[in-house]
Amino acid sequence: MTRVAQVARHLCVILAADVAGYSRLMGHDEEGTLAQLVAARRRMDHLVTAHNGRVVNSVGDSVLAEFSSVIDAIQAAIGIQRELDAAVASTAPDRRVLFRIGLQLGEVIVKGTDIYGDGVNVAARLQTLADPGGIVVSGAVFDQLRDRVSIPFADLGEQAVKNIERPVRAYGLSAEAIAALPPDTSGAMERPSHRRAMRLYGVIALAVLAVAVAAWLALRSEAIQEWLTKATPQSVPAPTRQTIAVLPLVSMTDPAKDDYFADGLTEDIIAALGRFTDISVRSRNAVFSYKGRSPRPQEVGRNLGVRYVLEGSVRRSVDSILVAVHLTDTASGTVLWSEQYRVDPKDIFAVQDSIKRRIAASLSVKLASLELASTATKAPSSLEAYDLVLRGRELASRYSRKATSQARSMFEAAIDRDPNYLPAYVGLGRLDLMAVINGWTDSPSEALGRAEGLGRKVIATDGTNVGGHVLLGRTYIQQGEYDRALDELKRALQLNPSDIEAYAGLGIALLWAGDVPGAINALETAVQFQPASTADEEFHLGTAYLLAGRANDAIRVLERSLDRNSGHAYVNAMLAASYAAAGRSADAQRQAELVRRQFPFIGSADFGSLFRNNEHREKIIAALQKAGL
């Protein structure tokens, strides 16, 4: 019988540190940079040991350490940044070796003197979000510190970090904030005797609460709610909203052939639930990160900040469809209800309505009959039309020119089968809009005209169709009709307060219209609640941050965007402008040279033509020119 070796694990606080701009520094002055690095490591080793920590390893310009206490870890991190800042005070700013530090609390695997695991990876990614000389901690670390230390962390929201499936809540401490802390910061922290008495094992439950509350507050942003109220003065603010995630339904037939049907049914249930003002439902992008997995409800609740999870499966044959679903309370793990529906294919829409109503009842949501009626699924006269729309959506989600061409055939065929089925028109209009945004058409004005016409047709037929309002709003943005775009997108959010695409469109329209704070609120909501936000959304959020005088925030968002998609020309150019605005002249020059080399068509004249406010346009152009573009 083979004996399986035991794997040693323990819970700890992981500190990951890295030198900001190390390759650039070595390129300028190898000997001077190396001398600073050696001296910095000596100080770091001493401070880690002094705060009851252990240096695990230090390779190249990086350092990895572990602590058994969050108080020890943050004291060490602050002490490191203070000492290193003082040590390089007399060095030219563009020659300084400054570290970025990330802290994460998690379980690690111990092998010899090294540690491994997800916690190590998260800490390493968090440090990339920090400013040079700054610190970024995870939500788990912050939650242990929040009531025990007086440190002004900035809430950075949920971050989609490279190679980590779930978003990570992050809190930052800039170099300026560290310098402003009183000299006796460590003394103001928890007393050592009390600290030793406290243990780390209760942190996860508190972190769940912090994420859930933050998610709820973000979705109910006061500024966005104010815009929506202004759009319809008669509307009444909604009460506290129940939070739910609808996980991708599992196809029990042939996943390779039938996944699109299960995915489409999932999306339709999400859309229907999103139209209840008392229910906050997570977006498609957020929940589809769980596709192909079987997560525990508690894990979903923690990662997505939801109280309830709907799971289920679909089994389809020629003459029947079997849908099995169950709703779970993530806090207790209790199944609130479960049910199976075996129906004729043409009755699948009645099943959607039944699921929607049962969820509403289980969450004890008080719903007016008018609201229930407004969310009723409008069935096509042809089930084949519904199937074609689901196939078209799946193809469009691949986001390639070839796949969108195939998707167009699907939507057009659906319209042939049922000329009154509105989702087919919305899908077709989105393809025209996608072609314009990605440069896949030689006649953008004609494509926008078609998209506008399709959106108008949908709204004229059904004024409560959310997809039609979003399509019109995003089309009006491309046409420079910002007031009309805002009207449509606000209306979409009134109809479905959980529509992330509408939030993103609203933020973009507000940015070009001149409302920078409003744009930031809407775009932050869109970015925070989908793990894989688009480069387009991140470009607009970075631009808004830059206009708001928050250059470091712009750099954080734009650098993260390029980690996932380095080929986005305008994100690269805006990053150069942000470096320049932040006073990082060497980084700005390096980034501008990259833009000139890889994207020679980019220049400051290309930027700002969409701005209604000329001062905003001039500010962006000035930053680009300062960078050398």
Long-range contacts (C-beta under 8 A, 24 or more apart in sequence): 7-109, 8-109, 8-110, 8-111, 9-107, 9-108, 9-109, 9-110, 9-117, 10-107, 10-108, 10-110, 11-105, 11-106, 11-107, 11-108, 11-200, 11-201, 12-66, 12-67, 12-68, 12-105, 12-106, 12-108, 12-115, 12-119, 13-66, 13-67, 13-68, 13-69, 13-70, 13-72, 13-73, 13-103, 13-104, 13-105, 13-141, 13-200, 14-64, 14-65, 14-66, 14-103, 14-104, 14-105, 14-106, 14-108, 14-115, 14-119, 14-120, 14-122, 14-123, 15-48, 15-53, 15-63, 15-64, 15-65, 15-66, 15-67, 15-73, 15-76, 15-77, 15-101, 15-102, 15-103, 15-123, 16-62, 16-63, 16-64, 16-101, 16-102, 16-103, 16-104, 16-120, 16-123, 16-124, 16-126, 16-127, 17-44, 17-62, 17-63, 17-64, 17-65, 17-80, 17-99, 17-100, 17-101, 17-102, 17-127, 18-61, 18-62, 18-63, 18-99, 18-100, 18-124, 18-127, 18-128, 19-61, 19-62, 19-97, 19-98, 19-99, 19-100, 20-98, 20-99, 20-100, 20-131, 20-132, 20-133, 21-132, 21-586, 21-587, 22-60, 22-61, 22-97, 24-586, 24-587, 24-590, 25-95, 25-97, 28-94, 28-95, 28-586, 29-95, 32-95, 33-95, 33-97, 36-87, 36-88, 36-91, 36-96, 36-97, 37-61, 37-97, 39-87, 40-84, 40-87, 40-97, 40-99, 43-80, 43-83, 43-84, 43-87, 44-80, 44-84, 44-99, 47-76, 47-79, 47-80, 47-83, 48-76, 48-80, 50-76, 50-79, 51-75, 51-76, 51-79, 56-113, 56-114, 56-115, 57-113, 57-114, 62-124, 63-99, 64-115, 64-120, 64-123, 64-124, 66-108, 66-115, 68-200, 69-195, 69-198, 69-200, 70-103, 70-105, 70-141, 70-144, 70-145, 70-200, 71-145, 71-148, 71-149, 71-189, 71-190, 71-195, 72-195, 73-103, 73-141, 74-103, 74-135, 74-137, 74-141, 74-145, 74-149, 74-151, 74-189, 75-185, 75-186, 75-189, 77-101, 77-103, 77-135, 78-135, 78-151, 78-173, 78-178, 78-181, 78-185, 78-186, 79-186, 81-133, 81-134, 81-135, 81-175, 81-178, 82-178, 82-179, 84-133, 85-133, 85-175, 85-178, 85-179, 93-583, 94-585, 94-586, 96-132, 98-132, 98-133, 98-175, 99-132, 99-133, 100-127, 100-128, 100-130, 100-131, 100-132, 100-133, 100-134, 100-135, 100-136, 101-127, 101-130, 101-134, 101-135, 101-136, 102-126, 102-127, 102-128, 102-129, 102-130, 102-135, 102-136, 102-137, 102-138, 103-135, 103-136, 103-137, 103-138, 103-141, 104-137, 104-138, 104-140, 104-141, 105-138, 105-140, 105-141, 105-144, 105-200, 105-203, 106-140, 118-164, 121-163, 121-164, 122-161, 122-164, 122-168, 125-161, 125-162, 125-163, 125-164, 125-168, 126-159, 126-161, 126-168, 126-170, 128-161, 128-559, 128-560, 128-563, 129-156, 129-159, 129-161, 129-170, 129-172, 129-556, 129-560, 130-172, 131-172, 131-174, 131-175, 131-552, 132-175, 133-174, 133-175, 133-178, 134-172, 134-173, 134-174, 134-175, 134-177, 134-178, 135-172, 135-173, 135-178, 136-170, 136-171, 136-172, 136-173, 137-170, 137-171, 137-173, 138-168, 138-169, 138-170, 138-171, 139-168, 139-169, 139-170, 139-171, 139-207, 139-210, 139-211, 139-214, 140-203, 140-204, 140-207, 141-171, 142-169, 142-171, 142-210, 143-203, 143-206, 143-207, 143-209, 143-210, 144-200, 144-203, 144-206, 148-189, 148-190, 149-185, 149-188, 149-189, 149-190, 150-185, 150-188, 151-181, 151-185, 152-177, 155-214, 156-556, 157-214, 157-218, 157-524, 157-527, 157-528, 158-211, 158-214, 158-215, 158-528, 158-529, 159-560, 160-531, 160-532, 160-533, 160-560, 161-560, 162-563, 162-564, 165-289, 165-531, 166-289, 166-303, 166-531, 167-303, 167-528, 167-531, 169-207, 169-210, 169-211, 169-214, 174-552, 204-302, 207-302, 208-301, 208-302, 211-302, 211-303, 211-305, 212-243, 212-301, 212-305, 212-306, 212-307, 213-305, 214-305, 215-243, 215-304, 215-305, 215-306, 215-528, 215-529, 216-240, 216-241, 216-243, 216-280, 216-305, 218-524, 218-525, 218-528, 218-529, 219-280, 219-497, 219-498, 219-525, 219-529, 221-521, 221-522, 221-525, 223-517, 223-518, 223-521, 224-493, 224-503, 224-506, 224-518, 224-521, 224-522, 224-525, 227-486, 227-490, 227-506, 227-518, 228-490, 228-493, 228-494, 228-497, 231-487, 231-490, 231-491, 231-494, 232-494, 235-494, 238-277, 238-278, 238-497, 239-278, 241-277, 241-278, 241-279, 241-280, 241-497, 242-278, 242-279, 242-280, 242-307, 242-308, 242-363, 242-365, 243-279, 243-280, 243-281, 243-282, 243-305, 243-306, 243-307, 243-308, 244-273, 244-279, 244-280, 244-281, 244-282, 244-306, 244-307, 244-308, 244-309, 244-310, 244-359, 244-363, 245-281, 245-282, 245-286, 245-287, 245-300, 245-304, 245-306, 245-308, 245-309, 245-310, 246-270, 246-273, 246-281, 246-282, 246-287, 246-310, 247-287, 247-290, 247-295, 247-300, 247-309, 247-310, 247-311, 248-287, 248-288, 248-290, 248-291, 249-312, 249-313, 249-314, 249-323, 249-325, 250-312, 250-313, 250-314, 251-313, 251-314, 251-315, 251-316, 252-313, 252-314, 252-315, 252-322, 253-314, 253-315, 253-316, 253-317, 258-314, 258-316, 259-394, 260-390, 260-391, 260-393, 260-394, 261-314, 261-316, 261-387, 261-390, 262-313, 262-314, 263-288, 263-291, 263-390, 263-393, 263-394, 264-386, 264-389, 264-390, 264-393, 264-394, 265-314, 265-323, 265-348, 265-352, 265-390, 267-393, 268-352, 268-377, 269-310, 269-352, 269-355, 269-356, 270-498, 271-466, 271-496, 272-352, 272-353, 272-356, 272-375, 272-377, 273-356, 273-359, 273-375, 273-498, 274-466, 274-496, 274-497, 274-498, 274-499, 275-371, 275-374, 275-375, 275-466, 275-495, 275-496, 276-360, 276-365, 276-367, 276-371, 276-375, 277-371, 277-497, 278-363, 278-365, 278-366, 278-367, 279-359, 279-360, 279-363, 279-365, 279-498, 280-497, 280-498, 281-498, 282-306, 282-498, 282-529, 283-498, 283-499, 283-500, 283-529, 283-530, 285-500, 285-530, 285-531, 285-532, 285-533, 286-500, 286-529, 286-530, 286-531, 289-531, 289-532, 297-328, 297-329, 297-330, 297-333, 298-330, 298-333, 300-330, 301-330, 301-331, 302-330, 306-330, 307-331, 308-336, 308-359, 308-363, 310-355, 310-359, 316-345, 319-344, 319-345, 320-344, 320-345, 321-345, 321-348, 321-351, 323-348, 323-351, 323-355, 325-355, 327-358, 327-359, 327-362, 336-362, 337-362, 345-383, 346-379, 346-383, 348-383, 348-386, 349-377, 349-378, 349-379, 350-379, 352-377, 353-377, 374-464, 374-495, 378-422, 378-462, 380-414, 380-417, 380-418, 380-420, 380-421, 381-418, 381-420, 381-421, 382-417, 382-418, 382-421, 384-414, 384-417, 385-414, 385-415, 385-417, 385-418, 385-421, 385-424, 386-414, 386-421, 388-413, 388-414, 388-417, 388-424, 389-414, 389-421, 389-423, 389-424, 389-427, 392-424, 392-427, 393-427, 396-427, 396-430, 396-431, 396-434, 399-434, 401-438, 401-440, 404-431, 404-434, 404-435, 404-440, 407-431, 420-461, 422-458, 422-461, 422-462, 422-465, 422-467, 422-468, 423-467, 425-454, 425-457, 425-458, 425-468, 426-454, 426-455, 426-458, 426-465, 426-467, 426-468, 426-471, 428-454, 429-454, 429-455, 429-458, 429-471, 429-475, 430-471, 433-471, 433-474, 433-475, 433-478, 436-478, 437-478, 437-536, 444-478, 448-475, 448-478, 448-479, 451-475, 452-476, 452-479, 455-488, 464-495, 466-492, 466-495, 466-496, 466-499, 466-502, 469-495, 469-502, 470-499, 470-501, 470-502, 470-505, 473-502, 473-505, 473-506, 473-509, 474-501, 474-505, 476-509, 477-505, 477-508, 477-509, 477-512, 480-512, 480-610, 482-509, 482-512, 482-513, 482-612, 483-513, 485-509, 486-510, 486-513, 500-525, 500-526, 500-529, 500-530, 501-526, 504-534, 504-537, 507-537, 507-540, 507-541, 507-544, 508-537, 508-540, 511-540, 511-543, 511-544, 511-547, 512-610, 512-611, 512-612, 513-612, 514-611, 514-612, 514-613, 514-616, 516-544, 516-547, 516-548, 516-616, 517-548, 519-544, 520-544, 520-545, 520-548, 527-557, 532-564, 535-561, 535-564, 535-565, 535-568, 535-571, 538-571, 539-568, 539-570, 539-571, 539-574, 542-571, 542-574, 542-575, 542-578, 543-574, 543-620, 545-578, 546-574, 546-577, 546-578, 546-581, 546-619, 546-620, 546-623, 547-616, 547-619, 547-620, 551-578, 551-579, 551-581, 551-582, 552-582, 554-578, 554-581, 555-579, 555-582, 555-584, 569-595, 569-598, 569-599, 569-601, 569-602, 570-602, 570-607, 572-598, 572-599, 572-602, 573-599, 573-602, 573-607, 573-624, 573-629, 576-624, 576-627, 576-628, 576-629, 577-620, 577-623, 577-624, 577-626, 577-627, 577-629, 578-623, 579-627, 580-623, 580-624, 580-626, 580-627, 581-623, 581-626, 588-626, 588-627, 588-628, 589-627, 589-628, 591-627, 592-627, 592-628, 592-629, 593-628, 595-629, 596-629, 602-629, 603-629, 604-629
